[in-house]
């Protein structure tokens, strides 16, 4: 992953609702979730959800597919993996201490 797509992905993730959508879609697995399910789960209106999903799609983190009258959204796991790899390998220069921290629980203030 290059810098520009990484910045777009990080920017898209830097919002509480969008991060919650990504967390939800991870649990949704390969089947994905319908827009209505996502909307209810994150307590956002249909128009608000559309706004947030558009940001995630433009960053390449989420894909959409029609399913009859519904639209199913799925997380692009390869893209998330590439972003994490970029952060660890490129930004952090494969620092062993940083890598080790990835395996421990997050304890931020």
Backbone atoms as SQL, in Angstrom:
CREATE TABLE atoms (id INTEGER PRIMARY KEY, chain TEXT, resi INTEGER, resn TEXT, atom TEXT, x REAL, y REAL, z REAL);
INSERT INTO atoms VALUES
  (1, 'A', 1, 'UNK', 'N', 0.849, -1.168, 0.000),
  (2, 'A', 1, 'UNK', 'CA', 0.000, 0.000, 0.000),
  (3, 'A', 1, 'UNK', 'C', 0.895, 1.232, 0.000),
  (4, 'A', 2, 'UNK', 'N', 0.511, 2.212, -0.787),
  (5, 'A', 2, 'UNK', 'CA', 1.246, 3.465, -0.841),
  (6, 'A', 2, 'UNK', 'C', 0.685, 4.445, 0.176),
  (7, 'A', 3, 'UNK', 'N', 1.357, 5.567, 0.308),
  (8, 'A', 3, 'UNK', 'CA', 0.977, 6.573, 1.301),
  (9, 'A', 3, 'UNK', 'C', -0.418, 7.139, 1.071),
  (10, 'A', 4, 'UNK', 'N', -0.757, 7.491, -0.148),
  (11, 'A', 4, 'UNK', 'CA', -2.047, 8.133, -0.414),
  (12, 'A', 4, 'UNK', 'C', -3.245, 7.247, -0.047),
  (13, 'A', 5, 'UNK', 'N', -3.282, 5.973, -0.477),
  (14, 'A', 5, 'UNK', 'CA', -4.398, 5.120, -0.044),
  (15, 'A', 5, 'UNK', 'C', -4.403, 4.881, 1.464),
  (16, 'A', 6, 'UNK', 'N', -3.226, 4.822, 2.062),
  (17, 'A', 6, 'UNK', 'CA', -3.162, 4.632, 3.517),
  (18, 'A', 6, 'UNK', 'C', -3.757, 5.836, 4.225),
  (19, 'A', 7, 'UNK', 'N', -3.431, 7.021, 3.766),
  (20, 'A', 7, 'UNK', 'CA', -3.984, 8.226, 4.379),
  (21, 'A', 7, 'UNK', 'C', -5.497, 8.296, 4.197),
  (22, 'A', 8, 'UNK', 'N', -5.989, 7.896, 3.035),
  (23, 'A', 8, 'UNK', 'CA', -7.435, 7.891, 2.798),
  (24, 'A', 8, 'UNK', 'C', -8.130, 6.916, 3.744),
  (25, 'A', 9, 'UNK', 'N', -7.532, 5.739, 3.933),
  (26, 'A', 9, 'UNK', 'CA', -8.118, 4.741, 4.825),
  (27, 'A', 9, 'UNK', 'C', -8.077, 5.217, 6.274),
  (28, 'A', 10, 'UNK', 'N', -6.962, 5.766, 6.697),
  (29, 'A', 10, 'UNK', 'CA', -6.858, 6.261, 8.067),
  (30, 'A', 10, 'UNK', 'C', -7.822, 7.409, 8.316),
  (31, 'A', 11, 'UNK', 'N', -7.964, 8.271, 7.328),
  (32, 'A', 11, 'UNK', 'CA', -8.911, 9.382, 7.449),
  (33, 'A', 11, 'UNK', 'C', -10.342, 8.870, 7.584),
  (34, 'A', 12, 'UNK', 'N', -10.686, 7.867, 6.796),
  (35, 'A', 12, 'UNK', 'CA', -12.035, 7.297, 6.868),
  (36, 'A', 12, 'UNK', 'C', -12.279, 6.638, 8.219),
  (37, 'A', 13, 'UNK', 'N', -11.260, 6.035, 8.790),
  (38, 'A', 13, 'UNK', 'CA', -11.399, 5.356, 10.074),
  (39, 'A', 13, 'UNK', 'C', -11.396, 6.308, 11.261),
  (40, 'A', 14, 'UNK', 'N', -10.990, 7.539, 11.024),
  (41, 'A', 14, 'UNK', 'CA', -10.852, 8.514, 12.110),
  (42, 'A', 14, 'UNK', 'C', -12.179, 9.188, 12.461),
  (43, 'A', 15, 'UNK', 'N', -13.226, 8.413, 12.525),
  (44, 'A', 15, 'UNK', 'CA', -14.546, 8.909, 12.925),
  (45, 'A', 15, 'UNK', 'C', -15.237, 7.805, 13.708),
  (46, 'A', 16, 'UNK', 'N', -15.827, 8.156, 14.823),
  (47, 'A', 16, 'UNK', 'CA', -16.428, 7.177, 15.719),
  (48, 'A', 16, 'UNK', 'C', -17.432, 6.268, 15.013),
  (49, 'A', 17, 'UNK', 'N', -18.344, 6.836, 14.241),
  (50, 'A', 17, 'UNK', 'CA', -19.372, 6.034, 13.566),
  (51, 'A', 17, 'UNK', 'C', -18.761, 5.117, 12.528),
  (52, 'A', 18, 'UNK', 'N', -17.828, 5.624, 11.735),
  (53, 'A', 18, 'UNK', 'CA', -17.209, 4.790, 10.709),
  (54, 'A', 18, 'UNK', 'C', -16.378, 3.674, 11.327),
  (55, 'A', 19, 'UNK', 'N', -15.689, 3.957, 12.407),
  (56, 'A', 19, 'UNK', 'CA', -14.927, 2.912, 13.081),
  (57, 'A', 19, 'UNK', 'C', -15.872, 1.847, 13.637),
  (58, 'A', 20, 'UNK', 'N', -17.008, 2.264, 14.161),
  (59, 'A', 20, 'UNK', 'CA', -17.991, 1.308, 14.671),
  (60, 'A', 20, 'UNK', 'C', -18.569, 0.459, 13.531),
  (61, 'A', 21, 'UNK', 'N', -18.779, 1.053, 12.370),
  (62, 'A', 21, 'UNK', 'CA', -19.259, 0.302, 11.204),
  (63, 'A', 21, 'UNK', 'C', -18.237, -0.760, 10.814),
  (64, 'A', 22, 'UNK', 'N', -16.974, -0.402, 10.785),
  (65, 'A', 22, 'UNK', 'CA', -15.922, -1.354, 10.436),
  (66, 'A', 22, 'UNK', 'C', -15.889, -2.488, 11.455),
  (67, 'A', 23, 'UNK', 'N', -15.964, -2.160, 12.733),
  (68, 'A', 23, 'UNK', 'CA', -15.969, -3.192, 13.779),
  (69, 'A', 23, 'UNK', 'C', -17.162, -4.133, 13.590),
  (70, 'A', 24, 'UNK', 'N', -18.297, -3.578, 13.251),
  (71, 'A', 24, 'UNK', 'CA', -19.506, -4.374, 13.027),
  (72, 'A', 24, 'UNK', 'C', -19.332, -5.283, 11.809),
  (73, 'A', 25, 'UNK', 'N', -18.770, -4.736, 10.732),
  (74, 'A', 25, 'UNK', 'CA', -18.597, -5.517, 9.513),
  (75, 'A', 25, 'UNK', 'C', -17.560, -6.631, 9.677),
  (76, 'A', 26, 'UNK', 'N', -16.592, -6.438, 10.545),
  (77, 'A', 26, 'UNK', 'CA', -15.651, -7.518, 10.834),
  (78, 'A', 26, 'UNK', 'C', -16.423, -8.702, 11.393),
  (79, 'A', 27, 'UNK', 'N', -17.309, -8.419, 12.337),
  (80, 'A', 27, 'UNK', 'CA', -18.119, -9.488, 12.943),
  (81, 'A', 27, 'UNK', 'C', -19.136, -10.047, 11.953),
  (82, 'A', 28, 'UNK', 'N', -19.494, -9.259, 10.934),
  (83, 'A', 28, 'UNK', 'CA', -20.444, -9.719, 9.918),
  (84, 'A', 28, 'UNK', 'C', -19.866, -10.758, 8.982),
  (85, 'A', 29, 'UNK', 'N', -18.556, -10.906, 8.984),
  (86, 'A', 29, 'UNK', 'CA', -17.907, -11.918, 8.160),
  (87, 'A', 29, 'UNK', 'C', -18.043, -11.670, 6.677),
  (88, 'A', 30, 'UNK', 'N', -17.828, -12.737, 5.915),
  (89, 'A', 30, 'UNK', 'CA', -17.866, -12.641, 4.454),
  (90, 'A', 30, 'UNK', 'C', -19.265, -12.374, 3.921),
  (91, 'A', 31, 'UNK', 'N', -20.279, -12.744, 4.686),
  (92, 'A', 31, 'UNK', 'CA', -21.662, -12.535, 4.242),
  (93, 'A', 31, 'UNK', 'C', -22.026, -11.062, 4.219),
  (94, 'A', 32, 'UNK', 'N', -21.404, -10.275, 5.083),
  (95, 'A', 32, 'UNK', 'CA', -21.713, -8.856, 5.151),
  (96, 'A', 32, 'UNK', 'C', -23.028, -8.607, 5.861),
  (97, 'A', 33, 'UNK', 'N', -23.434, -7.342, 5.853),
  (98, 'A', 33, 'UNK', 'CA', -24.665, -6.935, 6.513),
  (99, 'A', 33, 'UNK', 'C', -25.439, -5.971, 5.625),
  (100, 'A', 34, 'UNK', 'N', -26.749, -6.052, 5.721),
  (101, 'A', 34, 'UNK', 'CA', -27.613, -5.132, 4.976),
  (102, 'A', 34, 'UNK', 'C', -27.526, -3.743, 5.602),
  (103, 'A', 35, 'UNK', 'N', -27.739, -2.744, 4.782),
  (104, 'A', 35, 'UNK', 'CA', -27.664, -1.356, 5.248),
  (105, 'A', 35, 'UNK', 'C', -28.593, -1.122, 6.437),
  (106, 'A', 36, 'UNK', 'N', -29.790, -1.664, 6.405),
  (107, 'A', 36, 'UNK', 'CA', -30.735, -1.488, 7.504),
  (108, 'A', 36, 'UNK', 'C', -30.214, -2.062, 8.812),
  (109, 'A', 37, 'UNK', 'N', -29.567, -3.208, 8.740),
  (110, 'A', 37, 'UNK', 'CA', -28.984, -3.830, 9.935),
  (111, 'A', 37, 'UNK', 'C', -27.871, -2.954, 10.512),
  (112, 'A', 38, 'UNK', 'N', -27.052, -2.432, 9.622),
  (113, 'A', 38, 'UNK', 'CA', -25.952, -1.563, 10.056),
  (114, 'A', 38, 'UNK', 'C', -26.516, -0.310, 10.702),
  (115, 'A', 39, 'UNK', 'N', -27.510, 0.280, 10.058),
  (116, 'A', 39, 'UNK', 'CA', -28.123, 1.509, 10.563),
  (117, 'A', 39, 'UNK', 'C', -28.658, 1.325, 11.970),
  (118, 'A', 40, 'UNK', 'N', -29.363, 0.228, 12.188),
  (119, 'A', 40, 'UNK', 'CA', -29.916, -0.044, 13.527),
  (120, 'A', 40, 'UNK', 'C', -28.806, -0.303, 14.542),
  (121, 'A', 41, 'UNK', 'N', -27.808, -1.041, 14.147),
  (122, 'A', 41, 'UNK', 'CA', -26.738, -1.418, 15.073),
  (123, 'A', 41, 'UNK', 'C', -25.912, -0.226, 15.537),
  (124, 'A', 42, 'UNK', 'N', -25.711, 0.747, 14.660),
  (125, 'A', 42, 'UNK', 'CA', -24.886, 1.906, 15.030),
  (126, 'A', 42, 'UNK', 'C', -25.734, 3.140, 15.334),
  (127, 'A', 43, 'UNK', 'N', -27.045, 2.966, 15.324),
  (128, 'A', 43, 'UNK', 'CA', -27.989, 4.043, 15.672),
  (129, 'A', 43, 'UNK', 'C', -27.760, 5.319, 14.862),
  (130, 'A', 44, 'UNK', 'N', -27.808, 5.145, 13.549),
  (131, 'A', 44, 'UNK', 'CA', -27.655, 6.301, 12.662),
  (132, 'A', 44, 'UNK', 'C', -28.757, 6.230, 11.606),
  (133, 'A', 45, 'UNK', 'N', -29.206, 7.384, 11.149),
  (134, 'A', 45, 'UNK', 'CA', -30.258, 7.436, 10.137),
  (135, 'A', 45, 'UNK', 'C', -29.761, 6.876, 8.809),
  (136, 'A', 46, 'UNK', 'N', -30.690, 6.581, 7.931),
  (137, 'A', 46, 'UNK', 'CA', -30.326, 6.046, 6.613),
  (138, 'A', 46, 'UNK', 'C', -29.428, 7.023, 5.855),
  (139, 'A', 47, 'UNK', 'N', -29.755, 8.305, 5.908),
  (140, 'A', 47, 'UNK', 'CA', -28.933, 9.288, 5.186),
  (141, 'A', 47, 'UNK', 'C', -27.552, 9.419, 5.837),
  (142, 'A', 48, 'UNK', 'N', -27.505, 9.369, 7.165),
  (143, 'A', 48, 'UNK', 'CA', -26.224, 9.421, 7.862),
  (144, 'A', 48, 'UNK', 'C', -25.372, 8.208, 7.552),
  (145, 'A', 49, 'UNK', 'N', -26.015, 7.044, 7.506),
  (146, 'A', 49, 'UNK', 'CA', -25.302, 5.821, 7.180),
  (147, 'A', 49, 'UNK', 'C', -24.728, 5.889, 5.770),
  (148, 'A', 50, 'UNK', 'N', -25.525, 6.372, 4.847),
  (149, 'A', 50, 'UNK', 'CA', -25.073, 6.506, 3.467),
  (150, 'A', 50, 'UNK', 'C', -23.820, 7.384, 3.390),
  (151, 'A', 51, 'UNK', 'N', -23.818, 8.478, 4.127),
  (152, 'A', 51, 'UNK', 'CA', -22.678, 9.389, 4.172),
  (153, 'A', 51, 'UNK', 'C', -21.421, 8.647, 4.658),
  (154, 'A', 52, 'UNK', 'N', -21.563, 7.910, 5.754),
  (155, 'A', 52, 'UNK', 'CA', -20.407, 7.221, 6.330),
  (156, 'A', 52, 'UNK', 'C', -19.941, 6.059, 5.451),
  (157, 'A', 53, 'UNK', 'N', -20.877, 5.304, 4.905),
  (158, 'A', 53, 'UNK', 'CA', -20.499, 4.192, 4.027),
  (159, 'A', 53, 'UNK', 'C', -19.797, 4.690, 2.767),
  (160, 'A', 54, 'UNK', 'N', -20.222, 5.831, 2.259),
  (161, 'A', 54, 'UNK', 'CA', -19.568, 6.400, 1.072),
  (162, 'A', 54, 'UNK', 'C', -18.094, 6.695, 1.375),
  (163, 'A', 55, 'UNK', 'N', -17.817, 7.250, 2.554),
  (164, 'A', 55, 'UNK', 'CA', -16.420, 7.519, 2.930),
  (165, 'A', 55, 'UNK', 'C', -15.615, 6.224, 3.009),
  (166, 'A', 56, 'UNK', 'N', -16.199, 5.205, 3.605),
  (167, 'A', 56, 'UNK', 'CA', -15.500, 3.928, 3.724),
  (168, 'A', 56, 'UNK', 'C', -15.298, 3.260, 2.369),
  (169, 'A', 57, 'UNK', 'N', -16.285, 3.384, 1.486),
  (170, 'A', 57, 'UNK', 'CA', -16.154, 2.828, 0.131),
  (171, 'A', 57, 'UNK', 'C', -15.075, 3.558, -0.651),
  (172, 'A', 58, 'UNK', 'N', -15.073, 4.888, -0.579),
  (173, 'A', 58, 'UNK', 'CA', -14.081, 5.668, -1.313),
  (174, 'A', 58, 'UNK', 'C', -12.666, 5.358, -0.847),
  (175, 'A', 59, 'UNK', 'N', -12.529, 4.993, 0.420),
  (176, 'A', 59, 'UNK', 'CA', -11.214, 4.621, 0.948),
  (177, 'A', 59, 'UNK', 'C', -10.870, 3.169, 0.618),
  (178, 'A', 60, 'UNK', 'N', -11.809, 2.451, 0.024),
  (179, 'A', 60, 'UNK', 'CA', -11.566, 1.068, -0.366),
  (180, 'A', 60, 'UNK', 'C', -11.698, 0.073, 0.771),
  (181, 'A', 61, 'UNK', 'N', -12.282, 0.485, 1.872),
  (182, 'A', 61, 'UNK', 'CA', -12.387, -0.394, 3.036),
  (183, 'A', 61, 'UNK', 'C', -13.651, -1.236, 3.040),
  (184, 'A', 62, 'UNK', 'N', -14.665, -0.783, 2.326),
  (185, 'A', 62, 'UNK', 'CA', -15.968, -1.443, 2.320),
  (186, 'A', 62, 'UNK', 'C', -16.418, -1.627, 0.877),
  (187, 'A', 63, 'UNK', 'N', -17.050, -2.768, 0.607),
  (188, 'A', 63, 'UNK', 'CA', -17.636, -3.012, -0.704),
  (189, 'A', 63, 'UNK', 'C', -19.138, -3.205, -0.538),
  (190, 'A', 64, 'UNK', 'N', -19.867, -2.910, -1.594),
  (191, 'A', 64, 'UNK', 'CA', -21.322, -3.055, -1.582),
  (192, 'A', 64, 'UNK', 'C', -21.736, -3.966, -2.729),
  (193, 'A', 65, 'UNK', 'N', -22.778, -4.767, -2.472),
  (194, 'A', 65, 'UNK', 'CA', -23.320, -5.601, -3.536),
  (195, 'A', 65, 'UNK', 'C', -24.833, -5.647, -3.386),
  (196, 'A', 66, 'UNK', 'N', -25.534, -5.607, -4.505),
  (197, 'A', 66, 'UNK', 'CA', -26.999, -5.681, -4.434),
  (198, 'A', 66, 'UNK', 'C', -27.452, -7.089, -4.081),
  (199, 'A', 67, 'UNK', 'N', -28.527, -7.164, -3.337),
  (200, 'A', 67, 'UNK', 'CA', -29.134, -8.435, -2.969),
  (201, 'A', 67, 'UNK', 'C', -30.649, -8.210, -2.985),
  (202, 'A', 68, 'UNK', 'N', -31.217, -8.351, -4.163),
  (203, 'A', 68, 'UNK', 'CA', -32.637, -8.036, -4.313),
  (204, 'A', 68, 'UNK', 'C', -32.859, -6.550, -4.097),
  (205, 'A', 69, 'UNK', 'N', -33.674, -6.220, -3.125),
  (206, 'A', 69, 'UNK', 'CA', -33.964, -4.814, -2.834),
  (207, 'A', 69, 'UNK', 'C', -33.018, -4.225, -1.797),
  (208, 'A', 70, 'UNK', 'N', -32.131, -5.055, -1.281),
  (209, 'A', 70, 'UNK', 'CA', -31.199, -4.602, -0.256),
  (210, 'A', 70, 'UNK', 'C', -29.803, -4.405, -0.848),
  (211, 'A', 71, 'UNK', 'N', -29.002, -3.675, -0.115),
  (212, 'A', 71, 'UNK', 'CA', -27.582, -3.549, -0.440),
  (213, 'A', 71, 'UNK', 'C', -26.825, -4.130, 0.745),
  (214, 'A', 72, 'UNK', 'N', -25.925, -5.055, 0.444),
  (215, 'A', 72, 'UNK', 'CA', -25.126, -5.726, 1.460),
  (216, 'A', 72, 'UNK', 'C', -23.724, -5.124, 1.447),
  (217, 'A', 73, 'UNK', 'N', -23.259, -4.760, 2.617),
  (218, 'A', 73, 'UNK', 'CA', -21.926, -4.172, 2.754),
  (219, 'A', 73, 'UNK', 'C', -21.010, -5.159, 3.456),
  (220, 'A', 74, 'UNK', 'N', -19.784, -5.253, 2.947),
  (221, 'A', 74, 'UNK', 'CA', -18.770, -6.136, 3.510),
  (222, 'A', 74, 'UNK', 'C', -17.471, -5.372, 3.672),
  (223, 'A', 75, 'UNK', 'N', -16.704, -5.786, 4.652),
  (224, 'A', 75, 'UNK', 'CA', -15.395, -5.208, 4.870),
  (225, 'A', 75, 'UNK', 'C', -14.406, -5.840, 3.896),
  (226, 'A', 76, 'UNK', 'N', -13.562, -5.028, 3.302),
  (227, 'A', 76, 'UNK', 'CA', -12.493, -5.544, 2.450),
  (228, 'A', 76, 'UNK', 'C', -11.325, -5.908, 3.367),
  (229, 'A', 77, 'UNK', 'N', -11.293, -7.166, 3.775),
  (230, 'A', 77, 'UNK', 'CA', -10.288, -7.621, 4.735),
  (231, 'A', 77, 'UNK', 'C', -8.865, -7.474, 4.195),
  (232, 'A', 78, 'UNK', 'N', -8.692, -7.689, 2.925),
  (233, 'A', 78, 'UNK', 'CA', -7.361, -7.544, 2.327),
  (234, 'A', 78, 'UNK', 'C', -6.880, -6.096, 2.440),
  (235, 'A', 79, 'UNK', 'N', -7.784, -5.161, 2.256),
  (236, 'A', 79, 'UNK', 'CA', -7.419, -3.737, 2.332),
  (237, 'A', 79, 'UNK', 'C', -7.064, -3.343, 3.767),
  (238, 'A', 80, 'UNK', 'N', -7.846, -3.842, 4.738),
  (239, 'A', 80, 'UNK', 'CA', -7.528, -3.561, 6.146),
  (240, 'A', 80, 'UNK', 'C', -6.179, -4.179, 6.488),
  (241, 'A', 81, 'UNK', 'N', -5.945, -5.401, 6.026),
  (242, 'A', 81, 'UNK', 'CA', -4.666, -6.061, 6.267),
  (243, 'A', 81, 'UNK', 'C', -3.508, -5.293, 5.648),
  (244, 'A', 82, 'UNK', 'N', -3.722, -4.784, 4.441),
  (245, 'A', 82, 'UNK', 'CA', -2.675, -4.000, 3.773),
  (246, 'A', 82, 'UNK', 'C', -2.381, -2.710, 4.541),
  (247, 'A', 83, 'UNK', 'N', -3.426, -2.103, 5.094),
  (248, 'A', 83, 'UNK', 'CA', -3.235, -0.886, 5.887),
  (249, 'A', 83, 'UNK', 'C', -2.423, -1.184, 7.143),
  (250, 'A', 84, 'UNK', 'N', -2.770, -2.253, 7.832),
  (251, 'A', 84, 'UNK', 'CA', -2.038, -2.622, 9.040),
  (252, 'A', 84, 'UNK', 'C', -0.587, -2.970, 8.701),
  (253, 'A', 85, 'UNK', 'N', -0.394, -3.686, 7.611),
  (254, 'A', 85, 'UNK', 'CA', 0.958, -4.020, 7.168),
  (255, 'A', 85, 'UNK', 'C', 1.754, -2.760, 6.841),
  (256, 'A', 86, 'UNK', 'N', 1.106, -1.800, 6.174),
  (257, 'A', 86, 'UNK', 'CA', 1.767, -0.537, 5.843),
  (258, 'A', 86, 'UNK', 'C', 2.223, 0.173, 7.121),
  (259, 'A', 87, 'UNK', 'N', 1.329, 0.218, 8.110),
  (260, 'A', 87, 'UNK', 'CA', 1.676, 0.890, 9.358),
  (261, 'A', 87, 'UNK', 'C', 2.839, 0.194, 10.054),
  (262, 'A', 88, 'UNK', 'N', 2.781, -1.126, 10.108),
  (263, 'A', 88, 'UNK', 'CA', 3.835, -1.864, 10.807),
  (264, 'A', 88, 'UNK', 'C', 5.151, -1.877, 10.043),
  (265, 'A', 89, 'UNK', 'N', 5.077, -2.149, 8.755),
  (266, 'A', 89, 'UNK', 'CA', 6.298, -2.334, 7.969),
  (267, 'A', 89, 'UNK', 'C', 6.917, -1.031, 7.503),
  (268, 'A', 90, 'UNK', 'N', 6.112, -0.156, 6.960),
  (269, 'A', 90, 'UNK', 'CA', 6.638, 1.074, 6.385),
  (270, 'A', 90, 'UNK', 'C', 6.808, 2.155, 7.444),
  (271, 'A', 91, 'UNK', 'N', 5.729, 2.494, 8.107),
  (272, 'A', 91, 'UNK', 'CA', 5.778, 3.582, 9.084),
  (273, 'A', 91, 'UNK', 'C', 6.618, 3.233, 10.300),
  (274, 'A', 92, 'UNK', 'N', 6.489, 2.019, 10.781),
  (275, 'A', 92, 'UNK', 'CA', 7.185, 1.614, 12.011),
  (276, 'A', 92, 'UNK', 'C', 8.458, 0.819, 11.734),
  (277, 'A', 93, 'UNK', 'N', 8.808, 0.681, 10.476),
  (278, 'A', 93, 'UNK', 'CA', 10.055, 0.025, 10.061),
  (279, 'A', 93, 'UNK', 'C', 10.232, -1.357, 10.692),
  (280, 'A', 94, 'UNK', 'N', 9.131, -2.082, 10.821),
  (281, 'A', 94, 'UNK', 'CA', 9.160, -3.433, 11.390),
  (282, 'A', 94, 'UNK', 'C', 9.825, -3.487, 12.768),
  (283, 'A', 95, 'UNK', 'N', 9.668, -2.418, 13.527),
  (284, 'A', 95, 'UNK', 'CA', 10.239, -2.374, 14.867),
  (285, 'A', 95, 'UNK', 'C', 9.674, -3.525, 15.701),
  (286, 'A', 96, 'UNK', 'N', 10.527, -4.374, 16.279),
  (287, 'A', 96, 'UNK', 'CA', 10.040, -5.544, 17.017),
  (288, 'A', 96, 'UNK', 'C', 9.184, -5.183, 18.230),
  (289, 'A', 97, 'UNK', 'N', 9.502, -4.080, 18.881),
  (290, 'A', 97, 'UNK', 'CA', 8.710, -3.683, 20.050),
  (291, 'A', 97, 'UNK', 'C', 7.302, -3.251, 19.633),
  (292, 'A', 98, 'UNK', 'N', 7.199, -2.539, 18.536),
  (293, 'A', 98, 'UNK', 'CA', 5.888, -2.130, 18.033),
  (294, 'A', 98, 'UNK', 'C', 5.088, -3.362, 17.636),
  (295, 'A', 99, 'UNK', 'N', 5.720, -4.283, 16.918),
  (296, 'A', 99, 'UNK', 'CA', 5.044, -5.521, 16.524),
  (297, 'A', 99, 'UNK', 'C', 4.560, -6.305, 17.738),
  (298, 'A', 100, 'UNK', 'N', 5.397, -6.404, 18.767),
  (299, 'A', 100, 'UNK', 'CA', 5.019, -7.125, 19.977),
  (300, 'A', 100, 'UNK', 'C', 3.815, -6.474, 20.659),
  (301, 'A', 101, 'UNK', 'N', 3.752, -5.168, 20.596),
  (302, 'A', 101, 'UNK', 'CA', 2.627, -4.446, 21.197),
  (303, 'A', 101, 'UNK', 'C', 1.306, -4.771, 20.494),
  (304, 'A', 102, 'UNK', 'N', 1.383, -5.154, 19.243),
  (305, 'A', 102, 'UNK', 'CA', 0.178, -5.492, 18.490),
  (306, 'A', 102, 'UNK', 'C', -0.502, -6.749, 19.031),
  (307, 'A', 103, 'UNK', 'N', 0.255, -7.549, 19.736),
  (308, 'A', 103, 'UNK', 'CA', -0.274, -8.801, 20.279),
  (309, 'A', 103, 'UNK', 'C', -0.774, -8.658, 21.717),
  (310, 'A', 104, 'UNK', 'N', -0.554, -7.489, 22.313),
  (311, 'A', 104, 'UNK', 'CA', -0.999, -7.247, 23.685),
  (312, 'A', 104, 'UNK', 'C', -2.279, -6.417, 23.662),
  (313, 'A', 105, 'UNK', 'N', -3.074, -6.502, 24.719),
  (314, 'A', 105, 'UNK', 'CA', -4.295, -5.679, 24.802),
  (315, 'A', 105, 'UNK', 'C', -3.952, -4.196, 24.773),
  (316, 'A', 106, 'UNK', 'N', -4.829, -3.429, 24.172),
  (317, 'A', 106, 'UNK', 'CA', -4.648, -1.983, 24.061),
  (318, 'A', 106, 'UNK', 'C', -5.012, -1.321, 25.373),
  (319, 'A', 107, 'UNK', 'N', -4.069, -0.579, 25.955),
  (320, 'A', 107, 'UNK', 'CA', -4.297, 0.109, 27.228),
  (321, 'A', 107, 'UNK', 'C', -3.991, 1.581, 27.075),
  (322, 'A', 108, 'UNK', 'N', -4.801, 2.289, 26.324),
  (323, 'A', 108, 'UNK', 'CA', -4.614, 3.723, 26.156),
  (324, 'A', 108, 'UNK', 'C', -5.413, 4.466, 27.210),
  (325, 'A', 109, 'UNK', 'N', -4.952, 5.667, 27.588),
  (326, 'A', 109, 'UNK', 'CA', -5.697, 6.459, 28.584),
  (327, 'A', 109, 'UNK', 'C', -7.052, 6.878, 28.070);
